[in-house]
Amino acid sequence: MNSEHDLEKLIKNLPFFLQKSLVKHLHKDQLIEIVLDLGKRPEARFLHGPEYLSQKRISWQDIDLITKRIGNFSDENRAGINKTLHRISCIRNRQFLIIGLTCRIGRALFGRISVIRDLLESNKSILILGKPGVGKTTIIREIGRILADEMEKRVIIIDTSNEIAGDSDIPHFGIGRARRMQVPKTEFQHKTMIEAVENHMPEVIIIDEIGTDLEVLAARTIAEKGVQLVGTTHGNCLENLVKNPSLSDLVGGIQYVTLSDEEAKRRGTNKSILERKAYPAFEILIEINNANSWTIHEDVTVAVDFLLRKNDSISQIRQLNLTDKIQIKCNNNYLSFILKSKQNVTTGIQNTETSWDKVNQIKNIKTYQFSSKQIAIYAYSISNNFLKEVFLKIGVNLILTKNINEASIIVGLKKHLKPNLQLKSLAKIKKIPIYSFNQLNIYEVTKLIKWLV
């Protein structure tokens, strides 16, 4: 089945005068949506712009004919056509009668995600950000197919409005071997997300249009269970997301922190500053600027911290040219940060007093590249039994030492490490990196151990 055949299925549900106009149209392969409003001329919207399809105005009979052919609309005023990806949305008057229809064309496009293929293979959670209509749903549909068919992962798609896999009990071929869970009502999406993890053992969960506090909380819960997430949400850029109270927790959230006079003077900032509150649920963020140009934040933790500190961003732009060649452009901040990270590595020392702790700690430690047999962890203010449970969960066999001279790395709670000047001084002399946690969290500890091994 091809996309042209799918489009014919939609056209057959329209009045005859519209069928005649669309079947012969030269640019029907570029059709985005058809707008039909009572008393107005029918309008088609193409990639190059809008165009009227007929001089005839839409009547009650035309709208009634289409709605009878399509079937019932959901509580969200949406309907679909069996075994296709098209979505028909209605506008109602005060008496709940349908007076307008928006027929949005759904296509399963292939080859769109070649520009981020390396990010999919990293097994990290990915959040896709963009304005309505930019193509987020089309992108995650292909991501689901690639992960399920080519990477052979257990993928479950949470399909709230049946936009990803179509309005049929049999999912559209565009999602490949991925499984689809339908959501009866939008307000139940967060429950279905949790149900998917508890009942169906997925390796990857795909969610379209995360928008409420409960859905954000469900995404964080899933991330802490070790399941890879691929999701979309509305927005223009990372800065908008950070400032959105409902969605900011997807990238760690923000909070006001009051510094001491000495620390504020050293940093050259006010005493009250914004800092990231927690580890982000999504590790990679992609801003869809247009069909062929995407802004990539490969490390959301770094990007958010830099944004809050410098009021600027660290990113790269990936573009797909007409010749199918991919160009990657990095801004000056990104290049400066990479260079700074490399310079920090040469010292082999982890500074636990700066606000860049969470940004640089794993980056610097990772460069040591110890084998699992060489790594000896000195735990300060953290229970050895807790760390042993993490090792068992991940399936690694690391050494816990009580002798700091044998340690490869020191880990502990920041509030206990910070006042221990003697320990930090000894670590500096022996060139032992220190990693500190603001709060003891099994997810953050697990991430650290995975980086080490």
N, C-alpha and C positions, 0 to 999 in steps of 0.2 A: 504493500500500500504506500502511495506517495502523497506528498502534500497537495498536489494538484487534484487528486481524487478526493481528498478531504475537503478542499474548497468547493468542489462540485456538490458535496452533500449539504453544505450551508446554502449555496445558491438555490438548490431545489426547494428549500423551505420559504423562499421569498416569492412575492407576487410575480406574475408572468412578465410584466413590463420591466421589472428590475432584473429578472433572469436574462432577458434578451440583451439588456445593456451590459451586464457584467460578463457574460459568456464571450462576447466579441471584443471586450476591452483589451487594449494592447498591453496594459500594465497591471493586469490582475494578479500577477505573481508578486507585485509589490504592495498589494492591498493590506492595510493595517486594520481598518475597521469600517463598518457601515453604520451610519447614524440615521435613524428613522423617527422623526417627531411629528406628531399629529398637526396637520395644517401646514407643514413645511415641505420643501422639496427634499427628496432623499439625497444624502451626501455620502460620498466615499472618500476615505482618507488614505492616501498613498504615502510612500516614503518621500516623494517629491512635493507633496502638499495635497489640500482638499480639492474635491471636484464634484459637481452636481451630476447625478446619474440620469435625471429626467426632469422635464418641465412639469410633470404631473405632481400634485401635492399629495402627501400621505393622508389617507382617510381612516375612519374607524374600521371599515371593512378590511383594509390592508393590514392593520395591526391585529385585528381579530383573526385573520387568516394565518398569520405567522405564529401567533401564540398557540393556536389550536394544533398546528403542525409540530411545534417544538415540544409542547407539553407543559407540565406544571413548573412554576418558579418556586425556588426555595424561600426561606424566611429572609435571606439576604438579597432577594430580588434577582437571583441569578438562575440561569438554566443552561443546558448544554445539549449537544447532539451526540447520539450514541456512537461510540468508537471514534470520536474526533476530539480535537483539543480546542475547538471553538467555544467561546463563552458569550452568551446572550444575556445582557442585563437590561432591566426594565425601569422606567420612571413612572410613578403612579401619581394620581391626583388625590385630593382630599377624601374622595369616596373610594380610594384604593383601586380605581380603574387604571389600566395601563394606557398611558398617553405617549410613551416614547420608548424606543428600543436602541440599544447599542450592541451591535454584533461585532465582537472582537475576534479577529482571525488568529487561530493558534496553529503554529507549525513546529514540527520537530526538526530543528536545524542541526546539522552535524559539522564538526570542525571548528566550532566557535571557541572551544576551551583549550585549543592547542597552545595558546599564549600563557596558560597557567598550568600546564601539564605537570611541571616539576613541583608545583605547590601541592597538587593532589597526591603525589607520591611521597610527600613528607609526612603523611598521616596526621597532620595538624587540622584543628577545627577552623573552618573558613566562614567568614561573614561577608555577604555581598550587599553593598550599599548603593542605592540609586533612586532616581525619581520614578514615579509611576510611568509605565510604558516604555522604559529604556531597555527591557529585555531580561530582567532578572530571572523570571520564571523559566524562560527558554534556556538560560544558562544552567540553572540547577537541574533541569530535566536531563540535559546532556551529561552533567557531572554524575548524576545518579546512574546513568547507563554505563559510563566509563568505569566507575567504581565497581559496579556489579558485574559487567561483562568482561572487561579487560583486566581489571585488578582482582577479580573474583572475591569480592568482599560481600558480607551479608548486609545489604542495604535496605532500609525501610524508609519510605517516603510518607510523611504526614501531609495528606492532601485535603486541606480544609475545604476549599471551594471547587475541588475537582479540576483545577487549572493545570496541574502538573501531568496527570495521567488520564484526563478526559472524564466525561460525564457518563461512564458506563461501569458496570460491575467488573468487566474485563478491562484491565489497564491498557492504555495505548502502547503500541510497540516502541515508542520513543524512549521509554524508561528501561528497556532491555529486561534483564533478569531481576531487577530491583522489585521489591514488594511494596504494595501501596496500602495504607490504612486510611479509610475515609473518616471524616469527622462530621457527625450529624449536625452540629451547630458550632458556629465560630467560637462561642464562649467555652466550648469543651476542648479546644485545641490543646491546652496545657495538660489536661488529663490524658488525652490520647498519646501525647509525647511520653509521659511517664509510663503509661500502659505498654507502649512499644518496647521500652527497655526491660520492663519487668516480665513480659510474657514471651517475647520473640527473639531474644538474644542477638540484637543487631550489633554489627561492628561500626556502622555508620547510620546516622539518622539525618534526614533532610527535611527542613521546615521552611515553608514559604511565608513571608510577611509576619515576622515576629513584631507584635505591637503593644501588648499589654504587660502589666507588672507580673501577672501570673505566668505568662509565657516566658518572660525573662527569667523568672525564678526557676521554672522547669528546665530551661536551657542550662542554667548554672548547675542544677542538680544532675543533669545528664552528663555534663562535662566532668563533674567530680566522680562519676562512676566509670570514667575512662573510655567513654564512647565518643567517637569522632563525630562532630557536628558540621553540617553545611546548612547555612540559613541565609535568609534575605530579610531586609528591613528597609523602610523608606528613609531617605535622607540624601543630602548632597555630598557631605564630606565627613571625615572623622571628627572635626571640631564640632559640627552640628550634633553628632551622636553623643559626644562627651557632655554637651550642655543640655541634652534632653533628659529630664528627670526620670522618665519611664524606661528609657533604653540604655542609659549610661552604664548600668551594671553589666551589660554585655561585654564592655571593654574594661571592666574593673571598677567602675563608679568613681566618684570624686568626693572628697571631704575637705573641710577646712582644718588646718593644723596650725597651732600657735607655737612659734619658735621662741627660744630664749633671746634676750637682747644680744648676747655674744654671737649666737648662731645666725641671727638675722643680719648682724653687721658683717659677719664673715661671708655670707652668701650675697650680701648687697641687695636684700629684698625686705619687704614689709614683715612684720611679726606674724601676721595671719596670711597663710598661703594655701593654695589648692594642691592637694596631692592625690594620687590614685589610692583608692580605698582597699582594693582586693585584687587577686589575680583574675585576669579576664577570662570569660567563658570561651571566647574565640581568640585563637592565637594569630590568625592572619585576617586582614581586612582588605577587601577589594572595592574600590569606588568605580562604578561604571559611568564614565564620562560620556561616552558614546559607543557605538557598535564596535569600533576598531581601536579605541584608546581607553585603557584601564589604568587607574592609579593603584599601586600595590603597597601595602604596609606589611612587610614580611614578619615583623615582630611587633604586635600590638602593644605589648608591655613597654617596649622602648619608645614607640611612637607616642603613646599617651603621656609618658613621663616627660618626654622632650617637649611636647605640646604645652603641658602645664608649666614647665619651667621656663621655656624660651618663647612661648606663644607663637610657635612655628611648628612645622611638621618635618618628619623624616620619611621620605617615600621615593618610589621609583615609578616611572610611567612605562607601560608596555604597549606597543602599538603593532597591529597586524597590517602590513602593507598589501597592496593589490597583488604583489608578486608572492604572497604567502610567506614573506620573510618577517620575522619578529624582531623589533627594535626595542631595546631596554634603555631608558634614560633615567639617570639618578640626579636628584637635585643636589645643590652644594651642601646642604645640611646632612644629607645621607652620606655623601663622600667624606665629609669632615668627621662624622661620627665613626665611620669604619676606620679611618686613619687614627683617630684618637683611641679607639679600642685596641688597635694593634700596638700603639705606643704603650698603653697601660699593661699589655701582656708582658712586655720585656722586663718589667719590674718584678712580676710574679707576686705582688703584694695586693691584698684586697683591703681597701679602705672602708671600714664599716661606719664611718661617721657622716659621710656625705649623703645628700638626698638622691645620689645616683646609685645607691646600693643595689636596689632591685633591678636597675637597668644593666649594670655592669657585672654583677657577681657571677651569674652563670656564664656569661661571655668569657670572663677572665679564667674561671675555673676550667671551662671546657678545653682551653688551649693546652692544659697540662697533658691531656690525652693519656691518663694512666690506664693500664689494663686493670681488670677487676681484681687480679691477684695482688696488685701493688697498692691499691687504695686502702688506707687505714683511716677510719673516721674517729675523731676525738669529739665526743658529744658533751657540750657544756650546757647545763640546765635543761637537757632533754633526756628522757628515760631511754635507756638502752633497749628495754623490752619493746617500747614503741617503735624504735628503728628496726628491730628484728622482725616485727610484724610487717613493716613496709618491705623489707628485703624478701620475706616469704611470699608476700603478695605479688611482687614483681618477678620473683624467681631468680634472685641474684645472691651471691655469697660473698659479702664484703666483711672486712675486719673492723671490729669496734675495739679501740684501744684506750687505755687509761693513762698511757704514757705519751705526753705531748711530743716528746722527741721522736716517736715512731709515727706521728700523725702525718697524713697526706693532706688533710683538710680539717678545719675546725667548724662545727656547726652548733648553733645555739639560738636562744631567744635574744633579740636585740636589746630588750630592757635589762638583761643580765650581762650581756657582753659589753655594752657601752661603758659602764663605770669601771670595768676590769682593765685598767690601763696596763697592769703587769702582764696579763695574758696577751694583749695586743702588741705590746712591746716585744715579747718573746716570739710571737708569730712573725713579727716584722724581721727580727734577727735571723730566724730560721727559714724565712721565706715560705711560710705556710699560709695558704689562702684561708680567709674566714668568710663563712656564709651565715647570715643572720636572718631569722624569721621575725616578723612583727607579731604574729600569732602562730601557735602550733596548729598546722593544718595538714592533714594527711595528703591532700591533693598536691600542695606545694612541695612537701617532702618527697613525694613520689616523683614529681617532675625533676627535682634536683638529682635524685638517684639515677633516673633514666639518663640524664645528661652526663653523669659521671661515668657510667658504664657504656 
